[in-house]
Amino acid sequence: MSRRHYNPWIALGADMARLGVESSGVIGLRMMQAALGAPGAQAEAVLMVSEKAKAAVDAQFLLARSVMAGQAHLAPSRAVALYRRRVQANRRRLTRKP
């Protein structure tokens, strides 16, 4: 793709759509684990809540750091990338064979 026609808003929208698809997959894995009564389902629920809180705090620091560095225009894509990395790590962990 030519840089002349590159639109960062379209790229951000595509990344957010990917995040939505990936996170719904992780939600499905967690729901299936809970519905089947998997041994670690309760621990997974507790971990899920703490991970969400940590991701929110990390995103706030990332956004603040971007703004203070004079790169506020990069903050949204960096935040989405942070959440996508966390969601992908959860998917890898949840699909790992015991």
Stockholm file with secondary structure:
# STOCKHOLM 1.0

chainA/1-98         MSRRHYNPWIALGADMARLGVESSGVIGLRMMQAALGAPGAQAEAVLMVSEKAKAAVDAQFLLARSVMAGQAHLAPSRAVALYRRRVQANRRRLTRKP
#=GR chainA/1-98 SS CCGGGCCHHHHHHHHHHHHHHHHHHHHHHHHHHHHTTCTTHHHHHHHHHHHHHHHHHHHHHHHHHHHHTTCGGGHHHHHHHHHHHHHHHHHHHHHSCC
#=GC SS_cons        CCGGGCCHHHHHHHHHHHHHHHHHHHHHHHHHHHHTTCTTHHHHHHHHHHHHHHHHHHHHHHHHHHHHTTCGGGHHHHHHHHHHHHHHHHHHHHHSCC
//
